[in-house]
Amino acid sequence: MCVAAARTRRARCVGIELREAAALGAAAAVQAAGVSSLVTVVHGNALELDLSSATVVFLYLLPRGNARIAAKLLAELRPGTRVVCHMFRMPAEWEARLRDTHAVQSCRAGGVDTSAFTKLFLYVT
């Protein structure tokens, strides 16, 4: 997502990846895409990092991960910050913050959802 945002919108992105191998792979993809001036990949735990400067947060977590980070996002993010979740909603206490949902045709088969659709949920703090 960071590479796509950088390519299409010239957005500055910071990707945080818990698994070292995934962080190294993401960093290689950023380099190969030629967007390393816009995208930084951090090997770390988002629960332990300062997220307060974010204007958009993209989560690619399972429901348990969304639940674990939900309180941190509300505590640290400024009002009006957008939070986009891939595939899974935020916990029920976030429902009043839900602004939009999208289901788009997936570009690859299989994965977490076998319906061939990717779901995105937009929340605003």
DRENVEX-535557 format. One line per 3 residues: number of its first residue (from 1); their letters; for each residue x, y, z of C-alpha. Coordinates in steps of 0.5 Angstrom, whole numbers, plus 500, padded with zeros to 3 digits. Layout:
// residues N
NUM> a> X Y Z | ... $
//
This chain:
// residues 125
1> mcv> 500 500 500 | 506 505 502 | 509 504 495 $
4> aaa> 502 505 491 | 501 511 495 | 508 514 494 $
7> rtr> 507 512 486 | 500 515 485 | 500 520 490 $
10> rar> 507 522 492 | 505 521 499 | 510 520 504 $
13> cvg> 509 513 508 | 512 510 514 | 511 502 514 $
16> iel> 512 499 521 | 513 491 520 | 514 487 526 $
19> rea> 517 481 523 | 524 482 520 | 524 478 514 $
22> aal> 517 482 512 | 521 489 514 | 527 487 509 $
25> gaa> 522 484 504 | 518 491 504 | 524 495 504 $
28> aav> 527 491 498 | 520 493 494 | 521 500 496 $
31> qaa> 528 500 493 | 525 496 487 | 519 501 486 $
34> gvs> 524 507 486 | 520 511 492 | 525 510 497 $
37> slv> 525 518 498 | 518 517 500 | 517 511 504 $
40> tvv> 521 508 510 | 520 501 513 | 521 500 520 $
43> hgn> 522 494 523 | 519 494 530 | 512 494 534 $
46> ale> 507 499 532 | 504 498 539 | 511 501 542 $
49> ldl> 512 507 537 | 510 514 537 | 504 515 532 $
52> ssa> 502 522 533 | 504 525 527 | 500 520 522 $
55> tvv> 495 523 518 | 493 517 515 | 494 510 518 $
58> fly> 493 503 514 | 492 497 518 | 493 490 515 $
61> llp> 492 486 522 | 487 481 524 | 482 483 528 $
64> rgn> 486 481 535 | 491 486 532 | 486 491 531 $
67> ari> 483 490 538 | 490 491 541 | 492 497 537 $
70> aak> 485 501 538 | 486 504 544 | 493 507 542 $
73> lla> 490 510 536 | 485 514 540 | 490 516 545 $
76> elr> 495 518 540 | 492 520 534 | 490 528 532 $
79> pgt> 482 529 531 | 481 528 524 | 486 522 523 $
82> rvv> 484 517 518 | 485 510 519 | 484 505 514 $
85> chm> 483 497 516 | 484 492 510 | 479 486 511 $
88> frm> 477 487 518 | 473 492 522 | 476 496 528 $
91> pae> 473 493 535 | 465 495 536 | 467 502 540 $
94> wea> 470 504 533 | 463 504 529 | 461 511 530 $
97> rlr> 467 513 527 | 466 509 521 | 465 513 515 $
100> dth> 466 509 509 | 467 501 506 | 469 499 500 $
103> avq> 470 492 497 | 474 491 491 | 475 486 486 $
106> scr> 482 482 489 | 488 482 484 | 490 475 487 $
109> agg> 486 469 489 | 486 466 496 | 489 469 502 $
112> vdt> 485 471 508 | 478 472 504 | 477 467 499 $
115> saf> 471 471 496 | 476 474 491 | 474 481 494 $
118> tkl> 479 486 498 | 475 490 504 | 477 497 506 $
121> fly> 474 500 512 | 475 508 513 | 475 511 520 $
124> vt> 476 518 522 | 478 519 529 $
//
